[in-house]
Amino acid sequence: MQVTEEEGGRLNAFAREPRMEVIAEKGSSNANTRLLLIGGAVLVTCLIIVRIAIS
């Protein structure tokens, strides 16, 4: 712990933070995300077409 002395002689202790880790993205998850977005767009388009056809 890092300890500093404040005015009046009081001690202030700071916790030690863990090191940060950088996680690299994988290429396959990017392709899966793109596939989900395209599938969702097609589904919404089909629902709009069906709604127009019914009314």
C-alpha positions as CSV (number, residue, x, y, z in Angstrom):
1,M,0.0,0.0,0.0
2,Q,1.1,3.5,-0.7
3,V,0.9,5.7,2.4
4,T,1.0,9.5,2.3
5,E,1.1,12.0,5.2
6,E,-1.6,14.7,5.2
7,E,-1.7,18.0,7.1
8,G,-1.9,17.4,10.8
9,G,0.2,14.2,10.7
10,R,-2.6,11.9,9.6
11,L,-1.7,9.0,7.4
12,N,-3.7,8.2,4.3
13,A,-3.3,4.7,2.7
14,F,-4.2,3.9,-0.9
15,A,-4.9,0.4,-2.1
16,R,-2.7,-1.0,-4.9
17,E,-4.7,-1.4,-8.1
18,P,-4.4,-4.5,-10.3
19,R,-2.6,-4.2,-13.6
20,M,-4.7,-3.7,-16.7
21,E,-4.9,-6.4,-19.4
22,V,-5.6,-5.6,-23.0
23,I,-7.8,-8.3,-24.6
24,A,-7.5,-8.6,-28.4
25,E,-10.7,-9.3,-30.4
26,K,-10.9,-12.5,-32.3
27,G,-11.8,-12.4,-36.0
28,S,-14.5,-15.1,-35.7
29,S,-16.6,-13.1,-33.2
30,N,-16.5,-10.1,-35.7
31,A,-18.0,-12.4,-38.4
32,N,-20.6,-13.7,-36.0
33,T,-21.7,-10.2,-35.1
34,R,-21.9,-9.2,-38.7
35,L,-24.1,-12.3,-39.4
36,L,-26.4,-11.4,-36.5
37,L,-26.8,-7.8,-37.7
38,I,-27.6,-8.9,-41.3
39,G,-30.1,-11.6,-40.0
40,G,-31.8,-9.0,-37.8
41,A,-32.1,-6.5,-40.7
42,V,-33.6,-9.2,-43.0
43,L,-36.1,-10.2,-40.2
44,V,-37.2,-6.6,-39.7
45,T,-37.6,-6.1,-43.4
46,C,-39.7,-9.2,-43.7
47,L,-41.9,-8.1,-40.8
48,I,-42.5,-4.7,-42.4
49,I,-43.4,-6.4,-45.8
50,V,-45.9,-8.7,-44.0
51,R,-47.5,-5.8,-42.2
52,I,-47.9,-3.8,-45.4
53,A,-49.3,-6.9,-47.2
54,I,-51.9,-7.4,-44.4
55,S,-53.2,-3.8,-44.3
